[in-house]
Amino acid sequence: MSASARLFAEIAQTVAGGETSYARLRAGNPLVIDRAAGARIVDADGRSYIDYCGGYGVNLFGHAPAFVLDAIGRTIGELGLHVAFPHRLYGVVGERLAAMVPGVEQVRFANSGTEATQAAVRLVRANTGRDLIIKFEGHYHGWADHLCTGWGPDSASRPARPDSPGVPDAAMASVWVVPWNDEVALREAVADAGDRLAGVICEVVPGSGGLVEPAPGYLDTLCDVVRAAGGLVIFDEVMTGLRLGVGGASARYGVTPDVTTLGKVLGGGTALAAFGGSAEVMRLEAENRVVHGGTYTGSPITLAAAAAVLGRLAEQTSLYDDLESASAALASGLESAFAAAGEPAHVRRVGSMLQPFFSARPVEEPRDVASVSALQDTVRYRAFCDALEANGVYSHRYPLGRWFVSAAHGEAEIAETVTAACNALAQMPEPDHESAGLRVTA
Ligand SMILES: Cc1ncc(COP(=O)(O)O)c(C=O)c1O
């Protein structure tokens, strides 16, 4: 038995399932990790892997970036671990976000993306005095009750259907799930919602839904239709914010929402998220007329890390170009490996997020999450991830669990990954074309 497997079994005696996340538990084959630096993680058996999980997309600069660790060290020397008062880093991070993120004049801090989206939805409901939120099939906004819905394909529903036991129907009564990129369905839902519509939340690029980009013009239409009906638009940029550029997906697609949520990259590996919008939209927070809080919100550790990350991003001149080139090289290297192995597989990519698809049909065309996810041969994809892991490359095994490329993934790591992919493909069992099926989200 490997040391990882032994340790995992020990952990599972006292930590339910051996994990603290449903998503990681579902990903299967858990490794117990000993060390992490740059593009690599090392497991309890001393095996090193090039990591494309990247702390779920947190580590834009790779694992344990020295400039973030230094900033945290300096800050806790001055402010301690937690003060529960405003401190100077509030202003530093607030100012930088206001300068970088389209439509954001003011922010609030939270401890996770789930909290940030929950706060954003409450803010939108409070601003409009209405209750109904529309979200999209295959879009993930965390696991809070009212957004624990619509993760899978074919999940469009009015009212929404819960994705977990324990979520009361009452939480679903004020949420509708509509198909992504379907203008007609959106217009109909908004019209039917009438003066119940508080707002719409979307991911812009569903990172756990096959990276299905918005169709040309769709985001503009979405904003127009929702605002004309008196609602507000939330872009959930927990995954895409600061990853697709300093202005995130909204800058990339040139559309500005009313409220933006951020997380992952922002905290540089610490538990930080944020939500923000115009001073007008945030007025209810400023005047303390809507509830948002938390013991740890705005802790020195998290804001020191964020200030360091945002400072580095403000100075960078080529980081996103470099990420783009590394990610493009990885995607084309993988596609060449698939072609050489005669494996009908493709890569879909948006910036430094990419998703291999084991599918005979190209995945460029479908714009809805259900069609895209149906293309993934989930059994074959898992077999690929298993074989990759044996060859020193790690990615989570969700069929739509995109890979994250970081600044620490240089030419050497990309070349090593492509070689590992060639070896993995040669070692994989013969395809079982009967396999198809469902994905899970992350
Ligand atoms: C788009 C999006 N929103 C919200 C969340 C939830 O964030 P967290 O896991 O920090 O609660 C995630 C997490 O993956 C996400 O990708």
The ligand as a MOL file (V3000), in Angstrom:
LIG
                    3D

  0  0  0     0  0            999 V3000
M  V30 BEGIN CTAB
M  V30 COUNTS 16 16 0 0 0
M  V30 BEGIN ATOM
M  V30 1 C -17.1470 30.4660 -10.4810 0
M  V30 2 C -17.0870 30.0250 -9.0580 0
M  V30 3 N -17.8440 30.6370 -8.1500 0
M  V30 4 C -17.8300 30.3010 -6.8580 0
M  V30 5 C -17.0130 29.2870 -6.4210 0
M  V30 6 C -17.0010 28.9090 -4.9720 0
M  V30 7 O -15.7990 29.3450 -4.4080 0
M  V30 8 P -15.2430 28.6500 -3.0940 0
M  V30 9 O -14.8770 27.2490 -3.4650 0
M  V30 10 O -14.0550 29.5050 -2.7200 0
M  V30 11 O -16.3130 28.7010 -2.0680 0
M  V30 12 C -16.1880 28.6060 -7.3290 0
M  V30 13 C -15.3190 27.5140 -6.8880 0
M  V30 14 O -14.7580 26.7620 -7.6450 0
M  V30 15 C -16.2310 28.9820 -8.6870 0
M  V30 16 O -15.4880 28.3750 -9.6030 0
M  V30 END ATOM
M  V30 BEGIN BOND
M  V30 1 1 1 2
M  V30 2 1 2 3
M  V30 3 2 2 15
M  V30 4 2 3 4
M  V30 5 1 4 5
M  V30 6 1 5 6
M  V30 7 2 5 12
M  V30 8 1 6 7
M  V30 9 1 7 8
M  V30 10 2 8 9
M  V30 11 1 8 10
M  V30 12 1 8 11
M  V30 13 1 12 13
M  V30 14 1 12 15
M  V30 15 2 13 14
M  V30 16 1 15 16
M  V30 END BOND
M  V30 END CTAB
M  END
